């Protein structure tokens, strides 16, 4: 079980790359300032979240698990709540990671839920996957469920994880028994908005 502090480096290893937009020469100074300011707001939001969850008691949780997928990629995951509880896959926002689900550990245990939080490709412990799309995520989730010996399950996505929960409900009707979207947001534009460009590459929203 990982006991270290949840940091921005773990929640989104590519967030710092947004700093590079300050060095761009093909864009106006005002556009670069705006891009950096917006990236900074995201950073401050998740730094606060990291601080809040770092002190939570998650005794009995698995926080540094990895699964080896059939194509050779590594998928990071954490497990909270009851290990023998009703399975629910949690999909983090952007930026974010599996550790975002720490807040649910105690409540999930009391409710009899086994919360499995996955790192999407390029986040946390998961390998990067070039060219991926939202509709490809259900295949990873199904394979993760097989490796964890989970048959049917629920899914929940917060913020940018919402569309991934919906994709699973759509693509895996025989396995997903219920789906929840928490303050969901749709796909965001990438290349035109440099504060998002660094995040669009690993998350492919």
CORSUL-V533132 format. One line per field, one symbol per residue. ss: DSSP state (h for helix, s for strand, l for the rest). psi: psi as a letter, one per 40 degrees, with the letter a starting at -180 (. if undefined). burial: b if it has 24 or more other ideal C-beta (glycine too) atoms within 12 Angstrom, else e. Layout:
# CORSUL-V533132
ss: ???
psi: ???
burial: ???
This chain:
# CORSUL-V533132
ss: lllllllhhhhlllhhhhhhhhhlllllhhhhhhhhhhhhhhhhhhhhhhhhhhlllllllssssssslllllssssssssllllssssssllllllhhhhhhhhhhhhhhlsssssslllllllllllllllhhhhhhhhhhhhhhlllllsssssshhhhhhhhhhhhhllllssssssslllllllllllhhhhhhhhhhll
psi: hheihhiddddgeeddddddddeieeiiddddddddddddddddddddddddedeihfheihefiiihideeihhiiihiahdeahhhhhhiahiaadededdeddddddefihhhhihiheibeiiihheiideedddddddddddefhciiiihhhbeedddddddddefdedhdiiihhfiiahiicdehededddddddf.
burial: ebeeebbbebbbbbbebbeebeeeeeeeeeebeebbebbeebbebbbebbeebbebebeebbbbbbbebeeebbbbbbbbbbeebebbbbbbbbbbbbbbbbbbbeebbeeebbbbbbbbbbbbbbbebeebebebbbbbbbbbbeebebeebbbbbbbbbbbbbbbbbebbeebbeebbbbebeeebeeeebbbbbbbbbbbbb
